[in-house]
Amino acid sequence: MKRSTKRKIRLGVLYAVLAALVLGIVLSANWADIKTSFLNTDTMKALWPDIVLEAAKNTVLYTVIAFAGGLSLALVLALMKMSTVTPYRWLAVGYIEFFRGLPALIVIIAFGLAVPLAFSYNFPFGFVGAGVAALIVVSAAYMAETLRAGIQAVPKGQVEAARSLGMSSGRTTVSIVLPQAFRIVIPPLTNEIVLLIKDTALLAAIGVAEGQRELTTYARDMMNLHSDATPLLMAAVFYLIITLPMTRLVAALERRQQRAR
């Protein structure tokens, strides 16, 4: 038997097994209970339009703020880690390793509950301000390493050519190195946005006020109110609506970079 024939048979068997598993799940499911618990049309109507105007809007808003703040802080950290000044380098390394080693949930709880008690400081906008600040701090640690890798990926010949033309070190970094570094790291930074969108769900751990709720907190509150899981399913759908275009964008950017190489 030819190798290609064996491969076709093997793939056919795998597809048949997969189809049998899916069919078994479909036939064994209690669709009446699923409709009542997850596809309750009355609950869906009750969630509209607040799930869009409040929950989805806040999820996107918190993501944008956390990404912008995290990227700004990450750039400073990346430059500090590459600095020839030893204390700056140590500070950056310590920050990055510390916050990359902690779960984001722990940092959010610490910012929301521990920091106000320990330092008698209340974040602007209450718990949601504390949660977004925590996301900024954590995302900066990850993006700093991404930016550092992008900066180091810029060919040294570019820097040497700029310096030979009389450009200062600072101007070379701003005008030559950073623009190229950002182009290199666009795909991983876009992926960081996707992770931040999902991490906004962790704000549910500290609770936020009505009107400030993101998708997960809103879905949890509505589940308690309506006593079914339809809000959870709708929140999941909206997360997919927000994140799937971003993941496809990441894939397209990566393909574009591969073609450029």
C-alpha positions, 0 to 999 in steps of 0.5 A: 500500500502506498504511503499516500493511501495509508495517510488518507486512511489514517486521516479518514479514521481520525475524522470518523472518530471525531465525528462520532464523538461530536455526534455522541455529545449532541445526542446525549445533551439535554437540549431542553435544559440547555435552552432553559439555562443557557439560551433563555430568550427572556434573559437575553432581552433583559440584558440588551442593550446594557451588555453592549453599552456598559459591559462590552464598552467598559471592557474595551475602555479598560483594555485601551487604558491598560495597554496605553499605560503599560506600553509607556511604562514598558518603554521606560523599563526596557530602556532602563534594562539596557542602560549602562547605569547599573542601578537603573538596570537592577531596578528594571530587572527587579521590577520585570522579574517580580511582576512577571512572577506574580499572577495578575489576580494577586496584583489586582487584589493587592491594588484593590484591597491591600494598598488602600489599607497599607498606605491610606491611599484610594485610587481614582474611580475606586476599585476599577481604578485600582484594577486597571492600575494593576493591569498596567503594572503587570502588562508593563513587565511583559511588554518591557521584555518584548520591547527590549527584544525588538530594540536589540533586533535592530541591526547595529549597523543602523545605529553606527550609521546614524552616529557616524552622521553626527546624531546623538545617542538619544536622537539615534534611539528616538529617530532610528532604533525605536521606530524600527523596534516597534515595527518588529514587535507589532505582532506580540504587542497586538497579542498582548492586547488580546491577553489584556482583554481577557484579563479585564475579567479578573476585575470581578474579583474585587468588584466594581460599581454599577455602570463600571462593570466589564463583561464578566462582572456584569454577567455574574451579577445578571446570573444572580438576578435571573438565576440562569447561565444565559448572561455567562454565555452572552458574555463569552460571545462578546469576548469572542466578538472582541478578541477574534478579529484581534487574533486574526490581525496578529496572524496577518501581521506575522505572515506579513513579517515573514514575507518581508524577511 
